[in-house]
Amino acid sequence: MYDGIGSDFKVSRRPYSYSVLRYVHDVVTGEFVNVGLVFFAPAARGEKPVVLFEFKERIQRLRPLFPDIDRKSFVTAIAAVRRNAVKVARNAEKEGFFSSTDARSLATQMLPHDGSSLQWSKAGTGIAKDTAREFHRIANRMLSAYDKRNENRRSDEDVWRPVRQALHDRDVEIDLEPKTIAGSVDTIEFQHTWVNGQIHAYEPLSFDLADAGNIRDKARRWRGNLDAAADGVACRFKAYFIAGKPSDSNLIDAYHSALEILRQAETSPEVYEESEIDLLVSEIEQAVGLHRSQQRAR
């Protein structure tokens, strides 16, 4: 966090504005996570303007919701925004003519609106006696609270781990590898696949997310990917999803809705809950055994 300019300056009822930086992973669904905040209070009574900002580059905040996020690109982009923010804040201190400027106009100097995955929200406004305290309050609401909610949430890898262990415990000899399936209009990448007449693709999906909207959006995104990749695909494939429940019992209804969203995909994927992992592994074991028997008979 940057303590900014004029952060110790207090006046009675000083106006301010702020803009939130969002990471938008998929412009189609519009699903996003807040990753930054810019706060601005114009110069008052001959004093310097207040420019405060904070950015979050920890990829762990985003992995549970967007497992395929490009870590290097995201961290590099946030670092660039932070460097630009320092320059913009310094210019504000030197020039001091921002009486009619709001936080979003400053924010777009730090990162222009270019249609990328990092996008600024519209400016919010308010009045505060203590601008530094108000900045911390907004930052806690928009950024830090999200960190706390996601500290113990399970990732897709956490959901896959017991499947991998069960395969190992049963001595199922199967080489699962990543594979990209390309259709005529889109592609989809699975992390665990093998070929037996067709591609069998296994994908863990953790729905241990922050709210009902994110849970349903994750299912919609995967269903959309499946349907798009299946259009004109050169090779047959069958998708199997292993779904992890949310830790918040209030989100169970959204979780079950997400499972139905997946099942309604045109390719008719099979969806297993974590309580059905033994059933899934038994089916894999049986298929592998039959495949090897057929190979020996040739």
C-alpha positions as CSV (number, residue, x, y, z in Angstrom):
1,M,0.0,0.0,0.0
2,Y,1.1,3.5,-0.8
3,D,0.4,6.1,1.9
4,G,0.1,8.8,-0.8
5,I,0.0,12.5,-0.7
6,G,-1.5,14.6,2.0
7,S,-2.6,11.5,4.0
8,D,-2.2,13.3,7.3
9,F,-4.3,16.3,6.2
10,K,-7.7,16.5,7.8
11,V,-10.4,19.0,7.2
12,S,-14.1,19.0,8.1
13,R,-16.2,17.2,5.5
14,R,-13.7,17.0,2.7
15,P,-15.1,15.5,-0.6
16,Y,-13.4,12.5,-2.2
17,S,-13.8,10.0,-5.0
18,Y,-12.4,6.5,-5.6
19,S,-12.2,3.9,-8.4
20,V,-11.7,0.2,-8.0
21,L,-9.4,-1.8,-10.3
22,R,-11.0,-5.1,-11.3
23,Y,-9.5,-8.2,-12.8
24,V,-12.1,-9.4,-15.4
25,H,-11.2,-12.9,-16.4
26,D,-13.9,-13.5,-19.0
27,V,-15.5,-10.5,-20.7
28,V,-18.5,-12.7,-21.7
29,T,-19.6,-13.6,-18.1
30,G,-18.2,-10.3,-16.7
31,E,-17.0,-12.1,-13.6
32,F,-14.4,-10.1,-11.7
33,V,-12.3,-9.8,-8.6
34,N,-11.3,-6.4,-7.1
35,V,-7.5,-6.1,-7.2
36,G,-6.8,-2.4,-6.6
37,L,-8.1,0.9,-5.4
38,V,-7.4,4.6,-6.2
39,F,-8.6,7.3,-3.8
40,F,-8.5,11.0,-4.5
41,A,-9.5,14.2,-2.6
42,P,-8.8,17.5,-4.4
43,A,-6.7,20.3,-3.0
44,A,-8.5,22.3,-0.3
45,R,-7.6,25.7,1.3
46,G,-4.2,25.8,-0.3
47,E,-3.3,22.3,0.7
48,K,-2.0,19.5,-1.5
49,P,-4.5,17.0,-3.0
50,V,-4.7,13.5,-1.5
51,V,-3.9,10.6,-3.8
52,L,-3.9,7.1,-2.1
53,F,-3.8,3.7,-3.7
54,E,-3.4,0.0,-3.0
55,F,-3.0,-3.0,-5.4
56,K,-3.1,-6.7,-4.7
57,E,-0.9,-8.9,-6.8
58,R,-1.1,-12.2,-4.8
59,I,-2.3,-14.8,-7.3
60,Q,-3.7,-16.9,-4.5
61,R,-6.6,-14.5,-4.3
62,L,-7.6,-15.4,-7.9
63,R,-6.7,-19.1,-8.3
64,P,-9.8,-20.6,-6.6
65,L,-12.0,-18.7,-9.0
66,F,-9.8,-18.5,-12.1
67,P,-7.5,-21.6,-12.1
68,D,-6.2,-20.9,-15.6
69,I,-5.1,-17.4,-14.9
70,D,-1.7,-16.4,-16.4
71,R,0.3,-15.7,-13.2
72,K,3.3,-14.0,-14.9
73,S,1.1,-11.7,-17.0
74,F,-1.1,-10.7,-14.1
75,V,1.8,-9.9,-11.7
76,T,3.6,-8.0,-14.4
77,A,0.5,-5.9,-15.2
78,I,-0.1,-5.0,-11.5
79,A,3.5,-4.0,-11.1
80,A,3.2,-1.7,-14.1
81,V,0.1,-0.1,-12.7
82,R,1.8,0.5,-9.4
83,R,4.8,2.2,-11.0
84,N,2.5,4.4,-13.0
85,A,0.5,5.2,-9.9
86,V,3.5,6.5,-8.1
87,K,4.3,8.9,-11.0
88,V,0.7,10.1,-11.2
89,A,0.6,10.8,-7.5
90,R,3.9,12.7,-7.6
91,N,2.6,14.8,-10.5
92,A,-0.6,15.6,-8.5
93,E,1.6,16.9,-5.7
94,K,3.7,19.1,-8.0
95,E,1.0,20.5,-10.2
96,G,-1.9,20.7,-7.6
97,F,-4.6,21.7,-10.1
98,F,-6.9,18.7,-9.7
99,S,-9.9,20.6,-8.3
100,S,-12.2,19.2,-11.0
101,T,-10.6,15.8,-11.4
102,D,-12.1,12.6,-9.9
103,A,-10.3,9.3,-9.0
104,R,-11.2,7.5,-12.2
105,S,-9.6,10.2,-14.4
106,L,-6.4,9.8,-12.3
107,A,-6.8,6.0,-12.5
108,T,-6.9,6.0,-16.3
109,Q,-3.6,7.8,-16.2
110,M,-2.2,4.9,-14.3
111,L,-3.8,2.4,-16.6
112,P,-5.7,3.5,-19.7
113,H,-9.0,1.8,-20.5
114,D,-7.8,-0.5,-23.3
115,G,-10.3,-3.4,-23.1
116,S,-7.8,-5.6,-21.2
117,S,-8.6,-7.8,-18.2
118,L,-7.8,-5.0,-15.8
119,Q,-10.6,-2.5,-15.8
120,W,-11.5,0.5,-13.6
121,S,-15.0,0.9,-12.0
122,K,-17.0,4.1,-12.2
123,A,-16.0,6.7,-9.6
124,G,-17.6,6.4,-6.2
125,T,-17.9,9.6,-4.1
126,G,-18.2,10.6,-0.5
127,I,-17.3,13.2,2.2
128,A,-15.0,12.5,5.0
129,K,-13.3,14.3,7.9
130,D,-10.3,12.0,7.8
131,T,-9.3,11.1,4.3
132,A,-6.7,8.5,5.3
133,R,-9.1,6.7,7.6
134,E,-11.8,6.7,4.9
135,F,-9.3,5.3,2.4
136,H,-8.5,2.4,4.7
137,R,-12.2,1.8,5.4
138,I,-12.9,1.5,1.6
139,A,-9.8,-0.6,1.0
140,N,-10.8,-3.0,3.7
141,R,-14.3,-3.3,2.3
142,M,-13.2,-3.6,-1.4
143,L,-10.0,-5.5,-1.1
144,S,-9.0,-6.9,2.3
145,A,-12.3,-8.4,3.2
146,Y,-12.1,-10.5,0.0
147,D,-8.7,-11.8,1.2
148,K,-10.1,-13.0,4.5
149,R,-13.0,-14.8,2.8
150,N,-10.7,-16.8,0.6
151,E,-7.9,-17.7,3.0
152,N,-9.1,-21.3,3.5
153,R,-11.0,-21.9,0.3
154,R,-10.1,-25.1,-1.6
155,S,-8.6,-25.0,-5.1
156,D,-9.3,-27.2,-8.0
157,E,-6.0,-29.0,-7.2
158,D,-7.4,-29.7,-3.7
159,V,-10.4,-31.4,-5.2
160,W,-8.2,-33.5,-7.6
161,R,-5.8,-34.7,-4.9
162,P,-8.0,-37.5,-3.5
163,V,-8.7,-38.8,-7.0
164,R,-5.0,-39.0,-7.7
165,Q,-4.4,-40.7,-4.3
166,A,-7.2,-43.3,-5.0
167,L,-5.8,-44.1,-8.4
168,H,-2.4,-44.7,-6.7
169,D,-3.8,-46.8,-3.9
170,R,-5.6,-49.1,-6.3
171,D,-2.5,-49.4,-8.5
172,V,-4.4,-48.1,-11.6
173,E,-1.8,-47.8,-14.3
174,I,-2.9,-44.8,-16.3
175,D,-1.0,-41.9,-17.7
176,L,-3.1,-38.8,-17.5
177,E,-1.8,-35.8,-19.4
178,P,-2.9,-32.3,-20.4
179,K,-4.6,-32.0,-23.7
180,T,-6.1,-29.2,-25.7
181,I,-9.3,-30.0,-27.6
182,A,-9.9,-27.7,-30.6
183,G,-13.3,-27.1,-32.2
184,S,-14.0,-24.8,-35.1
185,V,-14.6,-21.7,-33.0
186,D,-12.9,-22.4,-29.7
187,T,-10.5,-24.6,-27.7
188,I,-10.6,-26.1,-24.3
189,E,-7.7,-27.4,-22.2
190,F,-8.1,-30.3,-19.8
191,Q,-5.4,-31.2,-17.3
192,H,-6.0,-35.0,-16.9
193,T,-6.8,-37.0,-20.1
194,W,-6.2,-40.4,-21.6
195,V,-7.4,-42.0,-24.9
196,N,-9.4,-45.2,-25.2
197,G,-11.4,-45.0,-28.4
198,Q,-12.1,-41.3,-27.6
199,I,-10.5,-38.7,-25.3
200,H,-11.6,-39.1,-21.7
201,A,-11.0,-35.8,-19.9
202,Y,-11.2,-35.4,-16.1
203,E,-11.4,-31.9,-14.6
204,P,-11.7,-31.0,-10.9
205,L,-13.9,-28.0,-10.2
206,S,-13.8,-26.4,-6.8
207,F,-17.0,-24.5,-6.0
208,D,-15.7,-23.4,-2.7
209,L,-16.1,-19.8,-3.8
210,A,-17.1,-16.5,-2.2
211,D,-20.8,-16.2,-3.3
212,A,-23.6,-17.9,-5.3
213,G,-23.0,-15.8,-8.4
214,N,-19.4,-16.9,-8.7
215,I,-20.4,-20.5,-8.2
216,R,-22.9,-20.4,-11.0
217,D,-20.6,-18.3,-13.3
218,K,-17.8,-20.9,-13.0
219,A,-20.2,-23.6,-14.1
220,R,-21.6,-21.4,-17.0
221,R,-18.0,-20.7,-18.1
222,W,-17.1,-24.4,-18.3
223,R,-20.4,-25.3,-20.0
224,G,-19.8,-22.5,-22.6
225,N,-16.3,-23.7,-23.2
226,L,-17.5,-27.3,-23.7
227,D,-20.2,-26.3,-26.1
228,A,-17.9,-24.0,-28.1
229,A,-15.1,-26.6,-28.3
230,A,-17.5,-29.4,-29.3
231,D,-18.6,-27.4,-32.4
232,G,-16.6,-28.9,-35.3
233,V,-14.2,-30.9,-33.0
234,A,-11.9,-33.2,-34.9
235,C,-11.8,-35.9,-32.2
236,R,-14.5,-37.3,-30.0
237,F,-14.1,-36.6,-26.3
238,K,-16.0,-37.2,-23.0
239,A,-15.7,-34.8,-20.1
240,Y,-15.9,-35.9,-16.5
241,F,-16.1,-33.2,-13.7
242,I,-15.3,-33.8,-10.1
243,A,-17.1,-31.1,-8.1
244,G,-16.0,-29.8,-4.7
245,K,-18.7,-28.4,-2.4
246,P,-18.5,-24.8,-1.0
247,S,-17.5,-24.6,2.7
248,D,-20.4,-22.2,3.3
249,S,-23.6,-24.2,3.8
250,N,-25.6,-21.2,2.7
251,L,-24.2,-21.7,-0.8
252,I,-25.3,-25.4,-1.3
253,D,-28.3,-24.5,-3.4
254,A,-26.1,-22.5,-5.8
255,Y,-23.7,-25.5,-5.8
256,H,-26.5,-27.9,-6.9
257,S,-27.5,-25.3,-9.6
258,A,-24.0,-25.3,-10.9
259,L,-24.0,-29.1,-11.2
260,E,-27.2,-28.9,-13.3
261,I,-25.7,-26.2,-15.5
262,L,-22.8,-28.5,-16.2
263,R,-25.0,-31.6,-16.9
264,Q,-27.0,-29.6,-19.4
265,A,-24.0,-29.1,-21.7
266,E,-24.5,-30.4,-25.3
267,T,-21.7,-32.9,-24.8
268,S,-23.5,-34.5,-21.8
269,P,-20.5,-34.5,-19.4
270,E,-20.6,-36.7,-16.3
271,V,-20.5,-34.9,-13.0
272,Y,-19.3,-36.5,-9.8
273,E,-19.4,-35.1,-6.4
274,E,-16.6,-35.7,-4.0
275,S,-18.6,-38.4,-2.2
276,E,-18.6,-40.3,-5.5
277,I,-14.9,-40.4,-6.1
278,D,-14.7,-44.1,-5.3
279,L,-17.3,-44.7,-8.0
280,L,-15.4,-42.6,-10.5
281,V,-12.1,-44.4,-9.8
282,S,-13.7,-47.8,-10.0
283,E,-15.0,-46.9,-13.5
284,I,-11.6,-45.7,-14.5
285,E,-10.0,-48.8,-13.2
286,Q,-12.5,-51.0,-15.1
287,A,-12.0,-49.1,-18.3
288,V,-8.2,-49.3,-18.0
289,G,-8.4,-53.0,-17.4
290,L,-10.6,-53.6,-20.4
291,H,-8.4,-51.5,-22.6
292,R,-5.3,-53.5,-21.6
293,S,-7.1,-56.8,-22.2
294,Q,-8.1,-55.7,-25.7
295,Q,-4.5,-54.7,-26.4
296,R,-3.2,-58.1,-25.3
297,A,-5.8,-59.9,-27.5
298,R,-4.6,-58.1,-30.6
